[in-house]
Amino acid sequence: MRCLLAVLALGVVAPGYALDFYSRGARLPALVQKLEEETGKQLRVSPELENDVLYVNVKGVEAEALMEQIAKSADAKWRLSGETMTLEPDSARRKRLANEQLEADRREHIEAVEESLKQDIEDETTMELLKLLRALPKSAFGQNYPNRLVFSSNPTRAQYALRGQAAGLVDAMVKQQNMMAEASQEGQGEMDMMMGFLGSAMDALGIKKEDLMPQPVRTRPAKLLIVMSPSVGSWAFFRNSIEARLFDENGAQIATASMDMRRGDEGIPVPMEEIEEGAAGGDTSTPPPPEDNSPVIEYREESKKILTLQVDFSAASFSTNRVIPEELKQWAYNPYTYEPLSFMASDAWDAWAKHHNKNVVAYLDDNQAWMPTFFEAAPRTMNQFQATLDENYTMAEEGGVTLAAPKNPTETRLNRMNRAAIQGFINSSNANGGVPDLNSWAAYIDSNPIGAEPQGMPMFYEQWAGTDGLIASQMPGHEFSMRLWNRLSANHRASILQGQDLPIRNLGQSATELLTHYVYNEPDSLQPVRPPVTGPNRFFAMMTFGMSGAFGMKRNASLEPTEMFATGLPNNGFIRPFVTSDLLVAPVTPQGESMQMIRALGSDELALFDMITQTPGFASGGSGMPQLNQFRLGTRQLVDFHVMLSPECQLPGSLTLMKVDPKGEIYTRANFPQALKDQISKADAQLKDSGLARFFQMMGAEGAFGGGGEARP
């Protein structure tokens, strides 16, 4: 009895205490704090769990049982130290789950290869590739997964030996390459015309006409590689392929062939070219959904306001400022305080718990935020919500409580957005005239692990913070550049901004691991060394460099990492930055507010905007573009850098440092400072010289921009 009285005196609940506990989706620190208040226990949460989000809705459940159910749902466990209980990750369980998922992915990868090998198709190159792959033991396809797997007719230390006769495949690839080269001659006139339009721009980018057209095989094939790249991120479908590469005796790549790996229930393997051209696949129409008479999910008023504004954002496009009410700013701009999953997702779980009369503890997935562009993305009925649960969740009953957990908790944790990083990103954007500072932007990008799928939540925050236009306008390699910047020391950042070379061997472990990943596991990262891109040519560089090597970016053997870097990254590699500075304009509305989509433009981008919107034929397609009449001024530093891995091979990157005073003077075009006027005039002249003006005129005349309209005055 004395012990019991002592426990009660400490404010700790007695055993068997039945608890009614409700929490909309909340990060574990907030949830556990509320649980502490309910139970009187001293509870803490390990920092590793601060972004884990749970929904709890129970009645009459013992406190101890509820605590264990919360821990189990989060793959965590309680550790008692003195009078304090701390919720920590169950490292052993999480590691086991991660290994099980990796093994499942490996099995799926091997099964996909095996299913592909069972099929025959009429394409000669693919048939020969299949014959060669069938000569390999099945165990070969999993020995290096999920890393890059390369078979070679003359292997390096990072490659595996091919078995079987490769002559048939080599002959087929040469034949195919020569046929493509011959066929491309028919478009020679069109290519010459484009070169005439864009000649100076392409010269500035180091692109030659032969880079843009298939070339015939003129030398003796000397080496064959069969490359399998892992499925990574949102482009996994397109990367889940088998690629053959043929080289001459000088190491130059002279022919390629690709085949998509398809599972047996998805049809036969097809050449990648057909997928890219949209030739593969049959009828893509979907049958009408069955009649749904299930209960309608009632969303709370704040959820409806968020969803409705998202629809308004989509409909408004560029044409309005898309003003966010102050009430919504409190919710949307403070994700660290107002958990995003406490809105639409929690409303749906409320409806589910009520409909089934269930006690529920659910580990929520960020994908349940339902914050994409359209309201239709949110479930309207119980059947629609149940369909998402059946596909993505497992349910288990324990002590009268339904424990709901994602089928793949490892992936859920991988895709979880760091709320503090989001918060810093938004705060920085709001404090700096609508453009986040580079450090907070980089921390936001790097907070998501590499390979995480883009969910609705990033789209939501980038749109509401007004940075989606900024992100879309970045040069290719933007994500890599941001991640690298976030992993550099303050001294290394200062060196880059001063234009000083930075040896790779001086980088820390995290930055080095990042470089290694992009070199070996991101197929389109490596590129030939080309001159830095400045001025209006950056727009053209975005179109060319951002097209996954479509413009001849893979012609050199140096672009196969296991060929060049068989023993790891070179010790003599270095980062070489190219820094330029200019003035920035930040468009504002007549009320002086930052525009939601177009947050910041350099003088070259403003000149490009004017040129496009004034091009004949563009008026119809560009009718939704805003009028840019008032601006605040700022500064911008463009940092293009080359991660030099060899004299011929690089990882290209680009960073932008922007500063805008949110309370600064508002200018019109008429009273721009002379320095800015001079920059715009220079950019306009460069645009005309580059041929982009003629290119847009041609595209407008052909209706590529909506066509048929007159130029805007």
C-alpha positions in Angstrom: 0.0 0.0 0.0 2.8 2.4 0.8 4.3 1.8 -2.6 1.0 2.5 -4.3 0.5 5.7 -2.4 4.1 6.7 -3.2 3.4 6.1 -6.9 0.2 8.1 -6.8 2.0 10.9 -4.9 4.5 11.2 -7.7 1.6 11.7 -10.1 2.2 8.4 -12.0 -0.9 6.5 -13.1 -1.6 3.2 -11.3 -1.5 -0.1 -13.2 -4.7 -0.9 -15.0 -5.7 2.8 -15.4 -8.0 3.0 -18.4 -7.2 5.9 -20.7 -9.1 7.8 -23.3 -6.6 9.4 -25.5 -6.9 11.3 -28.8 -4.3 13.0 -31.0 -4.6 14.0 -34.6 -1.4 13.3 -36.6 1.5 14.6 -34.5 5.2 14.3 -34.4 6.2 12.0 -31.6 7.7 14.8 -29.4 4.3 16.6 -29.4 2.4 13.3 -29.0 4.5 12.1 -26.1 4.3 15.5 -24.3 0.5 15.2 -24.5 0.7 11.6 -23.2 3.0 12.7 -20.4 0.3 15.2 -19.3 -2.4 12.5 -19.4 -0.4 9.9 -17.5 1.8 11.9 -15.2 4.9 9.9 -16.3 8.1 11.6 -17.2 8.4 10.8 -20.9 11.0 11.9 -23.5 11.6 11.2 -27.2 15.0 10.5 -28.8 16.0 13.1 -31.4 16.1 10.3 -34.1 12.3 10.0 -33.8 11.4 13.7 -33.9 9.9 13.4 -37.4 7.9 10.2 -36.9 4.2 10.9 -37.0 1.4 8.9 -35.3 -2.4 9.2 -35.1 -4.0 7.9 -31.9 -7.7 7.5 -31.2 -8.4 5.1 -28.3 -10.9 4.8 -25.5 -10.6 2.7 -22.4 -7.0 1.5 -23.1 -4.5 1.0 -20.2 -1.8 3.6 -20.3 1.0 1.0 -20.2 -0.5 -0.9 -23.1 -1.0 2.3 -25.1 2.6 3.3 -24.6 3.8 -0.1 -25.8 1.4 0.1 -28.9 2.8 3.5 -29.7 6.4 2.2 -29.5 5.6 -0.9 -31.6 3.9 1.3 -34.3 7.0 3.4 -34.6 9.4 0.5 -34.5 10.7 1.9 -31.2 11.1 0.9 -27.6 11.0 2.6 -24.2 14.2 2.9 -22.1 13.8 3.6 -18.4 16.5 5.8 -16.7 15.7 6.8 -13.2 12.1 8.1 -13.3 12.3 9.1 -17.0 11.2 6.9 -19.8 12.7 7.7 -23.2 11.3 6.5 -26.5 14.1 5.4 -28.8 14.4 3.7 -32.2 14.4 -0.1 -32.0 17.7 -0.2 -33.9 17.7 -4.0 -34.3 14.2 -4.2 -35.6 14.7 -1.2 -38.0 17.9 -2.8 -39.3 16.1 -6.1 -39.8 13.2 -4.5 -41.6 15.6 -2.5 -43.8 17.6 -5.7 -44.7 14.4 -7.6 -45.4 13.3 -4.8 -47.8 16.7 -4.7 -49.5 16.5 -8.4 -50.0 13.0 -8.1 -51.3 14.2 -5.5 -53.8 17.1 -7.7 -54.8 14.8 -10.7 -55.4 12.4 -8.5 -57.4 15.4 -7.2 -59.5 16.6 -10.7 -60.2 13.0 -11.9 -61.0 12.6 -9.0 -63.4 15.8 -10.0 -65.2 14.8 -13.7 -65.3 11.3 -12.8 -66.7 13.0 -10.7 -69.4 15.2 -13.6 -70.4 12.3 -15.8 -71.0 10.9 -13.7 -73.8 11.8 -13.3 -77.4 11.1 -10.2 -79.5 11.7 -9.5 -83.2 14.2 -6.7 -82.6 17.6 -8.3 -83.7 19.7 -6.3 -81.2 17.5 -7.2 -78.3 17.4 -10.8 -79.3 21.2 -11.0 -79.4 21.4 -9.2 -76.0 19.0 -11.7 -74.5 21.1 -14.6 -75.9 24.3 -13.2 -74.2 22.5 -12.6 -70.9 21.1 -16.2 -70.9 24.7 -17.5 -70.9 25.3 -15.8 -67.5 24.4 -17.8 -64.3 21.3 -16.4 -62.5 23.4 -15.7 -59.4 25.4 -13.1 -61.4 22.4 -10.7 -61.6 22.3 -10.2 -57.8 26.0 -10.2 -56.8 26.4 -6.4 -56.8 22.8 -5.2 -56.4 21.7 -2.5 -55.5 24.9 -0.9 -56.7 25.9 -0.6 -60.4 26.4 -3.9 -62.1 28.6 -4.0 -65.2 29.7 -7.1 -67.2 32.6 -6.6 -69.6 34.3 -8.5 -72.4 37.6 -7.3 -70.8 36.7 -6.4 -67.2 38.3 -4.0 -64.8 38.4 -4.6 -61.0 34.9 -3.0 -60.8 33.4 -5.1 -63.6 32.4 -8.8 -64.0 33.4 -11.1 -66.9 30.9 -11.8 -69.7 30.3 -15.4 -70.7 29.3 -16.6 -74.1 30.0 -15.4 -77.6 29.3 -11.6 -78.0 30.0 -11.5 -81.7 26.3 -11.6 -82.6 25.4 -8.7 -80.3 28.4 -6.7 -81.5 27.4 -7.2 -85.2 23.7 -6.3 -84.4 24.7 -3.1 -82.6 27.0 -2.0 -85.4 24.3 -2.7 -87.9 21.7 -0.8 -85.9 24.0 2.2 -85.3 24.8 2.5 -89.0 21.1 2.3 -89.9 20.4 5.1 -87.5 23.2 7.2 -88.9 21.9 6.7 -92.4 18.4 7.5 -91.5 19.5 10.7 -89.7 20.9 12.0 -93.0 17.3 12.6 -94.1 17.0 15.2 -91.4 20.3 16.9 -92.3 18.6 20.0 -93.7 16.5 20.5 -90.6 19.6 20.0 -88.4 21.6 22.6 -90.4 18.7 25.0 -90.1 18.7 24.6 -86.3 22.5 25.0 -86.2 22.0 28.2 -88.1 19.5 29.5 -85.7 21.4 28.5 -82.5 25.0 28.4 -83.9 26.6 30.9 -81.5 24.8 29.4 -78.4 25.9 25.9 -79.3 29.4 27.1 -79.9 29.4 28.7 -76.4 28.2 25.4 -74.9 30.8 23.3 -76.8 28.2 21.4 -78.8 29.1 20.3 -82.3 26.7 19.1 -85.0 28.0 15.6 -84.8 27.1 15.5 -81.1 23.5 15.8 -82.2 23.3 13.1 -84.8 24.1 9.4 -84.8 27.4 8.7 -86.3 28.3 5.5 -88.3 30.7 3.0 -86.8 34.0 3.6 -88.7 36.5 1.8 -86.4 36.9 -1.8 -85.2 34.8 -2.6 -82.0 37.1 -3.6 -79.2 35.1 -3.8 -76.0 31.5 -4.6 -75.0 29.9 -3.6 -71.7 26.5 -4.8 -70.3 25.3 -2.3 -67.7 22.5 -2.7 -65.1 21.7 0.4 -63.1 19.6 0.3 -60.0 16.1 1.8 -59.9 16.4 5.1 -58.2 13.8 7.7 -57.3 10.8 8.9 -59.3 12.5 7.8 -62.6 12.9 4.2 -61.5 10.7 2.9 -64.3 12.9 4.4 -67.0 16.1 3.4 -65.3 15.2 -0.3 -64.6 17.0 -1.3 -67.8 19.8 -3.3 -69.3 22.1 -1.3 -71.5 24.8 -2.6 -73.9 27.7 -0.2 -74.8 30.2 -0.8 -77.5 33.7 0.9 -77.6 36.5 1.1 -80.1 40.2 0.4 -79.4 40.7 4.0 -78.4 38.0 3.8 -75.7 35.4 5.9 -77.6 31.8 4.8 -77.3 30.5 4.0 -80.8 27.1 2.3 -80.3 24.5 1.6 -77.6 21.4 -0.5 -77.2 18.9 -0.7 -74.3 16.2 -3.1 -73.1 13.7 -2.5 -70.4 13.3 -5.1 -67.8 9.6 -6.1 -67.5 8.0 -8.5 -65.1 6.1 -11.4 -66.5 2.7 -9.9 -65.7 3.7 -6.6 -67.4 4.4 -8.0 -70.8 7.5 -8.7 -72.9 10.7 -6.7 -72.7 10.9 -3.8 -75.2 13.7 -1.6 -76.4 14.0 1.6 -74.3 13.7 3.7 -77.5 10.1 2.5 -77.9 9.2 3.4 -74.4 10.6 6.9 -74.8 8.7 7.4 -78.0 5.5 6.1 -76.5 5.2 3.2 -78.9 5.0 0.5 -76.1 1.9 -0.4 -74.4 -1.7 -0.9 -75.4 -5.0 0.6 -74.5 -4.3 2.9 -71.5 -8.0 3.8 -70.9 -9.4 2.9 -67.5 -12.8 1.5 -66.9 -15.3 3.7 -65.0 -15.1 3.4 -61.2 -17.7 1.2 -59.6 -20.7 2.9 -57.9 -19.6 4.2 -54.5 -22.3 4.4 -51.8 -19.9 4.4 -48.9 -20.0 7.2 -46.3 -18.6 10.5 -47.3 -15.5 11.7 -45.4 -16.2 14.9 -43.6 -13.2 17.2 -43.7 -12.8 19.9 -41.1 -13.1 23.5 -42.1 -9.3 24.2 -42.0 -8.7 21.2 -44.2 -11.3 22.3 -46.6 -9.7 25.8 -46.8 -6.3 24.2 -47.5 -7.6 22.0 -50.2 -9.7 24.7 -51.8 -6.8 27.1 -51.9 -4.7 24.4 -53.6 -7.3 24.2 -56.3 -7.2 28.0 -56.6 -3.4 27.9 -56.9 -3.7 25.5 -59.8 -6.3 27.4 -61.6 -4.6 30.7 -61.1 -1.3 29.6 -62.7 0.9 32.6 -63.3 -1.9 35.1 -63.7 -2.6 36.1 -60.1 -0.7 36.6 -57.0 -2.6 33.8 -55.2 -2.8 35.6 -51.9 -2.7 33.3 -48.9 -5.0 34.2 -46.0 -3.3 34.9 -42.7 -5.1 32.1 -41.0 -3.7 29.6 -43.6 -0.2 31.1 -43.3 -0.3 30.1 -39.6 -0.8 26.5 -40.5 1.1 26.2 -43.8 4.1 28.3 -42.8 4.6 26.5 -39.4 5.0 22.7 -40.1 7.1 22.2 -37.1 4.2 23.4 -34.9 1.2 22.5 -37.1 1.9 19.0 -38.2 0.8 18.7 -41.9 -0.6 15.2 -41.3 -3.0 16.6 -38.6 -5.3 18.0 -41.3 -6.6 16.0 -44.2 -5.0 12.7 -43.2 -6.3 12.8 -39.7 -9.8 13.7 -40.8 -9.8 10.6 -43.0 -8.6 8.5 -40.0 -11.3 10.0 -37.8 -13.9 8.9 -40.3 -12.4 5.4 -40.5 -12.2 4.9 -36.7 -15.8 6.1 -36.3 -17.1 4.0 -39.2 -15.6 0.8 -37.9 -15.9 1.7 -34.2 -12.2 1.0 -33.7 -9.5 2.1 -31.4 -6.6 3.1 -33.7 -2.9 3.7 -33.4 -1.5 4.5 -36.9 2.0 5.3 -38.1 1.3 7.9 -40.8 3.1 8.2 -44.1 3.9 11.6 -45.6 2.2 10.5 -48.7 -1.1 10.7 -46.8 -0.8 14.5 -46.6 -2.9 14.7 -49.7 -1.4 18.1 -50.6 -0.9 17.8 -54.4 -2.4 20.3 -56.7 -6.0 19.0 -57.0 -8.7 18.5 -54.3 -9.5 15.2 -56.1 -6.3 13.7 -54.8 -7.9 13.5 -51.3 -10.3 10.6 -50.7 -13.9 11.7 -50.8 -15.5 8.5 -49.4 -14.7 5.7 -47.0 -14.2 3.2 -49.9 -11.6 5.5 -51.5 -9.7 5.8 -48.2 -10.0 2.1 -47.6 -8.5 1.4 -51.1 -5.4 3.5 -50.2 -5.1 1.6 -46.9 -5.4 -1.8 -48.6 -2.7 -0.9 -51.0 -0.2 0.7 -48.6 -1.0 -0.4 -45.0 -1.1 -3.5 -42.8 -3.6 -3.8 -39.9 -3.1 -5.8 -36.7 -5.3 -6.2 -33.7 -3.6 -6.0 -30.3 -5.4 -5.5 -27.0 -8.5 -4.1 -28.6 -6.6 -1.6 -30.7 -6.0 -1.6 -34.4 -2.3 -1.0 -35.1 -1.9 0.4 -38.6 1.5 0.6 -40.2 2.8 1.1 -43.7 3.7 -2.1 -45.6 7.1 -0.7 -46.2 8.1 1.3 -43.0 11.7 1.6 -44.2 10.5 3.5 -47.3 8.1 5.6 -45.2 11.0 6.7 -43.0 13.2 7.3 -46.1 10.6 9.6 -47.6 9.8 11.5 -44.4 10.4 15.2 -44.7 12.4 16.9 -42.0 10.0 19.4 -40.4 12.7 21.6 -39.0 14.4 21.8 -42.5 11.0 22.8 -44.0 10.5 25.4 -41.3 13.9 26.9 -41.9 13.3 26.9 -45.7 10.0 28.8 -45.3 11.3 31.2 -42.7 14.3 32.1 -44.9 12.1 32.6 -47.9 9.7 34.9 -46.0 12.6 36.9 -44.5 14.4 37.4 -47.7 11.8 38.8 -50.1 10.6 35.4 -51.3 13.9 33.8 -52.0 15.5 31.4 -49.5 19.1 31.8 -48.6 21.4 29.1 -50.0 22.2 27.4 -46.6 18.5 26.8 -45.6 17.6 25.8 -49.1 20.4 23.3 -49.3 19.5 21.9 -45.8 15.9 21.5 -47.0 16.9 19.6 -50.2 19.5 17.4 -48.4 17.0 16.6 -45.6 15.4 14.0 -47.8 17.6 10.9 -48.3 18.9 10.2 -51.8 16.4 8.1 -53.7 13.4 9.3 -51.7 10.3 9.5 -53.8 8.9 13.0 -54.4 5.6 13.2 -52.4 2.8 15.7 -52.4 4.2 17.4 -49.4 7.3 18.9 -51.1 5.2 20.2 -53.9 2.9 21.8 -51.3 5.5 23.6 -49.4 7.5 24.7 -52.4 4.3 26.1 -53.9 3.1 27.8 -50.8 6.5 29.2 -50.0 6.6 30.5 -53.6 9.8 28.7 -54.5 8.5 26.2 -57.1 9.3 28.6 -59.9 12.8 29.1 -58.5 13.4 25.4 -58.3 12.1 24.8 -61.8 14.4 27.4 -63.2 17.6 25.8 -61.8 20.3 24.3 -64.0 20.4 20.5 -64.2 22.4 19.0 -61.3 20.5 21.4 -58.9 19.7 18.6 -56.4 23.3 17.3 -56.4 24.7 20.8 -56.0 22.5 21.6 -53.0 23.3 18.3 -51.3 27.0 18.9 -51.8 26.8 22.5 -50.5 25.0 21.3 -47.4 27.8 18.8 -46.6 30.7 21.3 -47.1 32.4 23.0 -44.2 32.2 26.8 -43.7 35.8 27.1 -44.9 35.1 25.0 -48.0 32.0 27.1 -48.8 34.1 30.3 -48.5 36.8 28.8 -50.9 34.2 28.1 -53.6 32.6 31.5 -53.3 36.1 33.0 -53.8 36.6 31.0 -56.9 39.3 28.8 -55.4 39.8 25.1 -56.4 38.9 22.6 -53.7 40.7 19.2 -53.8 38.3 16.3 -53.4 40.7 14.6 -50.9 40.1 17.5 -48.5 36.4 16.9 -48.3 34.7 15.3 -45.3 33.3 11.8 -45.3 29.7 12.9 -46.0 30.6 15.0 -49.0 32.9 12.2 -50.4 30.1 9.6 -50.0 27.8 11.9 -51.9 30.2 12.3 -54.8 30.7 8.5 -54.9 26.9 7.9 -55.0 26.4 10.3 -57.9 29.4 9.0 -59.9 28.4 5.3 -59.7 24.6 5.2 -59.1 23.1 8.2 -61.0 23.4 7.3 -64.7 23.1 10.8 -66.1 25.4 12.7 -63.7 28.8 12.2 -65.4 29.3 14.5 -68.5 32.2 15.5 -70.7 34.0 18.7 -69.6 32.4 21.7 -71.2 32.9 25.4 -70.7 30.9 27.1 -67.9 27.6 28.5 -69.0 26.8 32.2 -68.4 24.3 34.7 -69.5 21.3 33.9 -71.7 22.9 30.7 -72.9 22.0 29.1 -69.5 18.5 28.7 -70.8 19.7 26.8 -73.8 22.0 24.8 -71.5 19.0 23.8 -69.4 17.2 22.4 -72.5 20.2 20.5 -73.7 22.1 19.3 -70.6 18.8 18.4 -68.9 17.8 15.8 -71.5 19.6 12.8 -70.1 22.3 12.7 -72.7 20.0 13.1 -75.7 22.5 15.5 -77.3 25.5 13.3 -77.5 26.6 13.6 -73.9 27.6 9.9 -73.6 30.0 9.4 -76.5 33.1 8.9 -74.5 34.2 5.8 -72.5 35.1 8.1 -69.6 31.4 8.4 -68.9 31.3 4.8 -67.6 32.5 5.1 -64.0 33.5 1.5 -63.6 35.8 1.9 -66.6 37.5 5.1 -65.4 37.3 4.7 -61.6 37.6 1.0 -61.1 39.3 1.6 -57.7 37.3 4.5 -56.5 37.3 8.3 -57.0 40.7 9.7 -58.1 42.9 11.3 -55.5 43.8 14.2 -57.8 40.2 15.3 -58.4 39.1 18.7 -57.5 36.1 21.1 -57.5 36.6 24.2 -59.8 34.1 27.0 -59.3 33.2 29.8 -61.7 31.5 32.7 -59.9 29.7 35.6 -61.5 27.6 38.4 -59.9 24.8 40.5 -61.1 21.7 42.4 -60.0 18.4 40.7 -59.4 14.8 41.8 -59.8 12.0 40.4 -57.7 8.6 41.1 -59.2 5.9 42.3 -56.8 2.2 43.0 -57.1 0.7 46.5 -57.1 0.3 46.0 -53.3 4.0 45.3 -53.0 3.7 41.6 -52.2 6.0 39.0 -53.6 4.6 37.2 -56.6 3.9 33.6 -55.8 5.5 31.9 -58.9 8.1 34.3 -60.3 10.1 35.2 -57.3 13.4 36.4 -58.8 15.0 37.0 -62.2 18.4 38.0 -63.3 18.8 40.5 -66.1 19.3 37.7 -68.6 16.1 36.0 -67.5 14.1 39.2 -67.5 15.3 39.8 -71.1 14.4 36.2 -72.0 10.9 36.6 -70.4 10.3 39.8 -72.5 11.5 38.1 -75.6 9.3 35.0 -75.2 6.1 36.9 -74.3 6.6 39.3 -77.2 7.3 36.6 -79.8 4.6 36.3 -82.5 2.6 33.1 -82.1 3.2 33.0 -78.3 0.4 35.3 -77.3 -2.2 32.5 -77.2 -0.1 30.0 -75.3 1.4 32.7 -73.0 -1.8 34.4 -72.1 -1.6 33.2 -68.5 1.8 34.9 -68.0 1.8 37.8 -65.5 2.5 41.4 -66.2 5.9 42.3 -64.6 5.8 46.0 -64.0 7.0 46.5 -60.4 10.1 45.1 -58.8 12.4 45.1 -55.8 16.1 44.9 -56.5 18.5 42.4 -55.1 21.8 40.7 -55.8 22.7 37.3 -57.2 25.8 35.2 -57.4 25.9 32.3 -59.8 28.3 29.6 -58.9 28.8 27.1 -61.7 31.3 24.4 -60.7 33.0 21.4 -62.2 33.8 18.4 -60.1 36.8 17.4 -62.2 37.4 13.7 -62.0 39.6 13.5 -65.1 40.6 16.0 -67.9 37.6 14.7 -69.9 35.0 13.9 -67.2 33.1 16.0 -64.7 30.1 16.2 -62.4 28.6 19.6 -63.3 26.9 21.7 -60.6 25.3 25.0 -60.2 24.4 27.1 -57.1 22.5 30.5 -56.8 22.9 32.9 -53.9 20.1 35.5 -53.9 19.4 38.4 -51.6 16.3 40.6 -51.7 15.2 43.2 -49.1 11.5 42.4 -48.5 11.0 46.1 -47.5 13.2 47.7 -50.1 12.2 50.4 -52.6 9.9 49.4 -55.4 11.1 50.2 -58.9 9.4 50.3 -62.3 11.2 49.6 -65.5 11.4 53.3 -66.1 13.5 54.1 -63.0 15.7 51.0 -63.0 19.3 51.9 -62.0 21.5 52.5 -65.0 23.7 49.5 -64.1 20.6 47.2 -64.3 19.5 48.8 -67.6 23.0 48.1 -69.0 22.8 44.5 -67.9 19.4 44.0 -69.5 20.6 45.6 -72.8 23.6 43.4 -72.8 21.5 40.3 -72.2 19.1 41.3 -74.9 21.9 41.6 -77.4 23.3 38.3 -76.4 19.9 36.6 -76.8 19.6 37.9 -80.3 23.1 36.9 -81.2 22.6 33.4 -79.8 19.8 32.7 -82.2 17.2 32.1 -79.5 15.0 34.9 -80.7 14.8 33.4 -84.2 14.3 30.0 -82.6 11.3 31.2 -80.7 9.9 33.0 -83.7 10.1 29.8 -85.7 8.5 27.8 -82.9 5.8 30.4 -82.5 5.0 30.4 -86.2 4.6 26.6 -86.1 2.2 26.9 -83.2 4.5 25.3 -80.6 3.4 27.8 -78.0 -0.3 27.7 -78.7 0.1 29.5 -82.0 -2.1 31.6 -84.0 -2.1 34.7 -81.8 -0.6 38.1 -82.1 2.3 39.2 -80.0 1.5 41.0 -76.8 2.2 44.7 -76.9 
